[in-house]
Amino acid sequence: MELRVRGDRAVLTSEETNEVAPENLPLGADLAAALHEWARVAAAMRRASMGQRSGLTEPGEDVVGVVSRRGHQLARRVASEMRIPVHYRDPVTEIATVVVPNAEASQPRGPRHASPHGTRLFRRTPGEPTPWGTGLTVSVFFAAVVFVGLLALTSTLARGVNGWVAVAAAIAISGGMAPSLWLGRHVPILRWVCLGAAAGLVASWVGLLFVLL
């Protein structure tokens, strides 16, 4: 794919397709607008360097450098979004370069650009050390608390009242805890509590089935 300036608009071309406007590609509205804004400035500078009326004087080297660097930055953003190399020809200096995507952008990404750290249910924050010893100790403690408490309550209801009442109570408690467990699964410290509580809920349901049967 190649990034070009056509008139005062930015366009992208490839061997398979003709010129395509940036807004017709999955680049985002902000990047498409930035490309067109850069193209207008570059086109005006090119006209000024050719001696045509453009409202600008002869551009200095520092201004040309700014426009060239801006175009290179935008080409890199396009390469990162499309995850393919982009051929970039500077519209002012006519120097051609090939811009490759960033290493992170070239890796396969899931829906909505999910990070590799987001593939687990109880995930860690990128760069954060995982305190397995302390975390698992906290999880086991809260799993035991939830298991004993919920099983004691449902067992008492099953024996003293009715089995269906015990099931209804277990459903109500589980439903009340589920949103908090789901929201807390990403919080660095709270996620260990949520993991233990979730395990305790599952274990208490297994215990309740044994009580009812």
N, C-alpha and C positions, 0 to 999 in steps of 0.2 A: 504494500500500500504506500502511496506517495501523497504527501501534503503539499499543496500548491496554492498560489494566489491567482484567482481568475477575476480580472477587473479589480474590484475592491472587496471581493468575497473570498473566503477560504473554502477550498474544495478538497476532497480526498478521492484518489483514483486507484484502481487496481487493474490487473490484467483481465479479470473476469467481468468487470463492470465499468461503465463510463463514470464521469464525474458525479460524485455524490456530495450533497451538502452535509455538513457535520450534524445538523439537527435531525437528519434522517438516519443517523447511526446511533447505537447505544452508548453515547458519550456523556449524556447529561446536558441540561440546558445551560448551566454555567460555563462548561468547557466550550460548548458550541458558540456561545456569545463571546467568550474570550478570543476564540479563533477568528471570528469575523472582525472584532475590534482590532486585533493585531493586523489582520489583512488590510483593513482600511488605512492604518498608519503606514504599513509597508508600501502599499500602492501609492500613497501620496508622496512618500520619500523617493520612490522610483521615478515618479513623474517630475519631481523637483530636480533629481539628478540628471534627467534628460532635458531640462531647460523648459519644461512645459509649465503652464499656469496651474498652480496647485495650492496657492496660499501659503507655501513654505519657501524659505530660502534654501540655498544649497546646504544639504545636511552635513553636519560635522562628523568626524570619525567616531566621537563618543556617542552620538545619537544613533549612528548606524550600528554600533556595537550593542547598544541597548535593545534595538529592534531585533537584531540577529539573535541575541541571547534569549529574548522573549519567545521568538519563534522556535528555537531549539527546545526550550522548556515545554512549550505547548505540544511540540511533536513527541516529546517523551511522555507527556500525559496521555496523548492519544495512543501511543504504543502500549502503555501500561493498561489502559482501559480495554483496548482491543486484544491485548496479549499477543501482538505480532510486531515484527520490526517495521518501522516506518521510514521511508526514504524522504528526506527533507532537503529541498533546494531553497536556499536563502533567496528571497525575491529581490533583495537589494544587491548583495555581493555575487549572486549566482553560484555560490559554493554549495556543492551537494554532499550530504552526509547521510549515514544510516543510523537511526536511533533505535536502540533495542529496549524492550520493556524492562522494568525493574525485576530483580530476582523474585521478590514476593509476589508480583503481579503475574509472573510466568507460571507459578504453581497452580494446579487445578483447584478451583474454588467451588464450594457448594452453593446452594440457593442463597441469594442476597449476599454473596461474597463472604460466606461464613469462614471464620478463621479456623486453623487446625485445632485451636484450643476449645472450639465450640462444638466438637463432635461428641463430647461426653455429656451425660446428663448432669453430673455434679462436676463441673469443670473448674480448672484453676485459672487464675489471672496470669496472663503472659509474663514471664520473668519472675514469678513468685515461687519461692521454694516450697515444696510440699512437706508439711510437718506430719509425716505418717504416724509416728509414735503417739504424739499428743492428740492428733486428730482422731485416730482410731480409738484411743482410750475414751475420749469424749463421746464418740459415736456409740461405743458399747454401753457406756453408762446410761445414756438417754434411751437406747434401745431397750435396756432392762427396765427402766422406769416406765416407759410407755407400755411395754409388754405386760408387766406385772399389774399396773394400774388398770389397763383396759380389760385384761383377762379376768381380774378379780371382780370388776363391776359387771361384766357380761355373764360371768359364771353365777354370781349372786342373783341376777335377774332371771337367768335361765332356770335355776333351781327354785327360787322363791316365787316367781310370777309366771313367766311363760317364755318359751324359747324364741318366739317371734319378737317379743319385747326386747330380748337381749340382742337379737339381730338388728332391730331398729335402732337401738342405742349405739351399737357398734357402727352402723352406717352414718348416724348423725355425728358421732365423734370423728370418724374418719373424714367425712365431708367437711367438717369444720376445720380440721387440721390441714387438709390437702392444699388449699390456696397458700397458706403460710409456708408450707414446706416447698412448694413450687417456686415462690418468690425468693425464698432464702437460699436456694441451692447455689447461687452464684456469689453470695457474700463470703469473703475469705474465711471468717471464723464461724459464722452461723451455719455454713453449709455442712459442717461436721455434725452439728446438732440435728439439722434436717435429715441428714443421711441416717443417723441413729434412730430418730423418731420414725422415719419411714420404714426402716427394718423392723422396729418394734411393732408398728401397725400390722405389717404383713404377718409377723410371727403370732401376734394376738389373734388374728383371724384364723390362722391354722389351729391355734389352741381352742378357739371357740367352736370350731367344727368338731374337734374331738369331744368337747363337752356335750354338744348337742347330739352327737351320734352315740 
